């Protein structure tokens, strides 16, 4: 694939710095529709001969201690964030 070397990199986002008007006290990753905690979802696994050469970047979980998350290129993730005013 012809992807940009500079734009197709993982990035780490600090949720506390992203929402500066608030104090972020908690973040929970959910499914894209935000209906279930992503840790409780059991996805079906399929094996295919066509997928043997396919590269999938490793998903990095939310760091609950410092509220940072690493996003890979083309990755969309949903979080429910608990805040309080500064």
C-alpha positions in Angstrom: 0.0 0.0 0.0 1.1 3.5 -0.7 0.7 5.2 2.6 2.5 8.3 3.9 5.5 7.4 6.2 4.9 10.5 8.3 1.1 10.5 8.5 0.6 6.7 9.0 2.1 6.4 12.4 0.6 5.7 15.8 -0.1 8.6 18.1 -0.5 8.7 21.8 -3.3 11.0 23.1 -3.4 12.2 26.7 -7.1 12.5 27.6 -6.4 14.8 30.5 -4.7 17.3 28.2 -7.4 16.9 25.5 -10.2 18.1 27.8 -8.3 20.9 29.6 -11.5 22.8 30.9 -12.2 19.7 32.9 -10.5 17.3 35.3 -10.8 13.8 33.7 -11.3 11.4 36.6 -12.1 8.2 34.6 -12.2 6.8 31.1 -13.8 3.6 29.9 -13.4 2.2 26.4 -16.6 1.1 24.8 -17.8 -0.4 21.5 -18.1 2.1 18.7 -21.8 2.5 19.5 -20.9 3.1 23.2 -23.4 0.4 24.3 -20.9 -2.1 25.9 -17.6 -2.0 27.7 -15.0 -3.2 25.1 -13.5 -5.6 27.6 -16.8 -7.5 27.9 -17.3 -8.0 24.2 -16.5 -11.4 22.7 -15.8 -11.1 18.9 -16.1 -13.9 16.5 -12.7 -15.1 15.1 -12.5 -16.1 11.4 -9.6 -17.8 9.7 -9.0 -17.1 6.0 -6.2 -17.9 3.7 -6.5 -14.5 2.1 -5.7 -12.8 5.5 -2.4 -14.6 6.1 -0.4 -11.7 4.7 -2.5 -8.9 6.1 -0.8 -6.6 8.6 -2.9 -5.5 11.6 -1.3 -3.2 14.1 -1.4 -4.3 17.7 -4.2 -2.6 19.6 -2.9 -0.7 22.7 -5.3 -0.6 25.6 -6.2 2.6 27.5 -3.7 3.3 30.2 -6.1 3.8 33.2 -3.3 5.2 35.4 -2.4 8.2 33.3 -5.4 8.2 30.9 -3.4 8.0 27.7 -4.4 6.0 24.7 -2.4 5.0 21.6 -4.3 5.2 18.3 -3.1 3.5 15.2 -3.7 4.8 11.7 -7.3 4.4 10.5 -8.4 3.3 14.0 -11.6 4.7 15.5 -12.2 4.2 19.2 -14.9 5.3 21.6 -14.5 6.2 25.3 -16.9 7.3 28.0 -15.1 9.9 30.0 -16.1 11.1 33.5 -15.1 14.7 34.3 -15.5 17.4 36.9 -15.1 21.1 36.4 -11.7 22.7 37.2 
